[in-house]
Amino acid sequence: GALLPAGIVPVSANTELQPRWPEPTDSTDSGGLGPITPTELVKNYTNYYEFSFNKEDSTELAQRLPTANWTIEIGGEVEKPGHYQLEDILSRQTLREYVYRFRCVEAWSMVVPWVGFPLAELIKWVKPLSGAKFVKFTSVYDPGSMPKQRIDAMLNWPYVEALRIDEAVHPLTILAAGMYGDVLPKQNGAALRLVVPWKYGFKSIKAIVKIELLQRAPMTTWHEFAPSEYGFYANVNPSVPHPRWSQFSERQLGSGFFTPRRQTELYNGYGEQVASLYSDMDLRHFY
């Protein structure tokens, strides 16, 4: 078969999303990224402000979110707009395992084996028009299940993120419906989430219900809330500190108290693949 980039292995397509998918091919190391983070840590340490500002509480609270019969609305600058069942979308894709490093803007990181497919495949399928320059993603709005959408909102809901079209169709950019060989847990973004491994984690929007191709860049949730702290691009960059903390190093999730912090890499270590996207940009200005 065709050669795949390091850290990516085929997964048998399972359009009905049975409870068990294939396990990671190597549970200790993959593609030189270091140890895969234990699944229980990843499942119980997640920022999901629609449910709680506490990472651990989100795991329990997220279980109330209904994810069956998930539908994605696709619109904007495309030839084939419409509402699509997630099962129908997945049935058209070859699901693969993508072992990626994930770097949070809060200066912690993990290594996760996602199960998904390139966003580029979905974009190609809906046939983008020539005017499409950006891709906007909108998360689910369900105040009945998501208590922070009712009270202590802080952010404007629903959650919105976006990418430039060339970022969106890059082969590293995926839509994930699973992780660790299983269906994506609700607290980790079920039923479908974005994963962009060279950007800070807040760009990888969870529980996507709408994808729009646009001519102009939309306002995104965290950039609207604090533009000086959370840029539109949000590329991992140790040389550009957050106004309130350094981004030079990171704590690896699951590491011991005496484990040295890992030095953060530009583009989270994916620079060889993605640096050309930003070759004419001042990374300190376009952060």
Secondary structure in CASP SS format (residue, H / E / C, confidence):
PFRMAT SS
TARGET T0000
AUTHOR 0000-0000-0000
METHOD secondary structure of the structure
MODEL  1
G C 1.00
A C 1.00
L C 1.00
L C 1.00
P C 1.00
A C 1.00
G C 1.00
I E 1.00
V E 1.00
P E 1.00
V C 1.00
S C 1.00
A C 1.00
N C 1.00
T C 1.00
E C 1.00
L C 1.00
Q C 1.00
P C 1.00
R C 1.00
W C 1.00
P C 1.00
E C 1.00
P C 1.00
T C 1.00
D C 1.00
S C 1.00
T C 1.00
D C 1.00
S C 1.00
G C 1.00
G C 1.00
L C 1.00
G C 1.00
P C 1.00
I C 1.00
T C 1.00
P C 1.00
T H 1.00
E H 1.00
L H 1.00
V H 1.00
K H 1.00
N C 1.00
Y C 1.00
T C 1.00
N C 1.00
Y E 1.00
Y C 1.00
E C 1.00
F C 1.00
S E 1.00
F C 1.00
N C 1.00
K H 1.00
E H 1.00
D H 1.00
S H 1.00
T H 1.00
E H 1.00
L H 1.00
A H 1.00
Q H 1.00
R H 1.00
L C 1.00
P C 1.00
T C 1.00
A C 1.00
N C 1.00
W C 1.00
T E 1.00
I E 1.00
E E 1.00
I E 1.00
G E 1.00
G E 1.00
E C 1.00
V E 1.00
E C 1.00
K C 1.00
P C 1.00
G E 1.00
H E 1.00
Y E 1.00
Q E 1.00
L H 1.00
E H 1.00
D H 1.00
I H 1.00
L H 1.00
S H 1.00
R C 1.00
Q C 1.00
T C 1.00
L C 1.00
R E 1.00
E E 1.00
Y E 1.00
V E 1.00
Y E 1.00
R E 1.00
F E 1.00
R E 1.00
C C 1.00
V C 1.00
E C 1.00
A C 1.00
W E 1.00
S E 1.00
M E 1.00
V E 1.00
V E 1.00
P E 1.00
W E 1.00
V E 1.00
G E 1.00
F E 1.00
P E 1.00
L H 1.00
A H 1.00
E H 1.00
L H 1.00
I H 1.00
K H 1.00
W H 1.00
V H 1.00
K C 1.00
P E 1.00
L C 1.00
S C 1.00
G C 1.00
A C 1.00
K C 1.00
F E 1.00
V E 1.00
K E 1.00
F E 1.00
T E 1.00
S E 1.00
V C 1.00
Y C 1.00
D C 1.00
P C 1.00
G C 1.00
S C 1.00
M C 1.00
P H 1.00
K H 1.00
Q H 1.00
R C 1.00
I C 1.00
D C 1.00
A C 1.00
M C 1.00
L C 1.00
N C 1.00
W C 1.00
P C 1.00
Y C 1.00
V E 1.00
E E 1.00
A E 1.00
L E 1.00
R E 1.00
I H 1.00
D H 1.00
E H 1.00
A H 1.00
V C 1.00
H C 1.00
P C 1.00
L C 1.00
T C 1.00
I E 1.00
L E 1.00
A E 1.00
A E 1.00
G E 1.00
M E 1.00
Y C 1.00
G C 1.00
D E 1.00
V E 1.00
L C 1.00
P C 1.00
K H 1.00
Q H 1.00
N H 1.00
G C 1.00
A C 1.00
A C 1.00
L C 1.00
R E 1.00
L E 1.00
V E 1.00
V C 1.00
P C 1.00
W C 1.00
K E 1.00
Y C 1.00
G H 1.00
F H 1.00
K H 1.00
S C 1.00
I C 1.00
K C 1.00
A C 1.00
I E 1.00
V E 1.00
K E 1.00
I E 1.00
E E 1.00
L E 1.00
L E 1.00
Q C 1.00
R C 1.00
A C 1.00
P C 1.00
M C 1.00
T C 1.00
T H 1.00
W H 1.00
H H 1.00
E H 1.00
F H 1.00
A C 1.00
P C 1.00
S C 1.00
E C 1.00
Y C 1.00
G C 1.00
F C 1.00
Y C 1.00
A C 1.00
N E 1.00
V C 1.00
N C 1.00
P C 1.00
S C 1.00
V C 1.00
P C 1.00
H E 1.00
P C 1.00
R C 1.00
W E 1.00
S C 1.00
Q C 1.00
F C 1.00
S E 1.00
E E 1.00
R E 1.00
Q E 1.00
L C 1.00
G C 1.00
S C 1.00
G C 1.00
F C 1.00
F C 1.00
T C 1.00
P C 1.00
R C 1.00
R E 1.00
Q E 1.00
T C 1.00
E C 1.00
L H 1.00
Y H 1.00
N H 1.00
G H 1.00
Y C 1.00
G H 1.00
E H 1.00
Q H 1.00
V H 1.00
A H 1.00
S H 1.00
L H 1.00
Y H 1.00
S C 1.00
D C 1.00
M C 1.00
D C 1.00
L C 1.00
R C 1.00
H C 1.00
F C 1.00
Y C 1.00
END
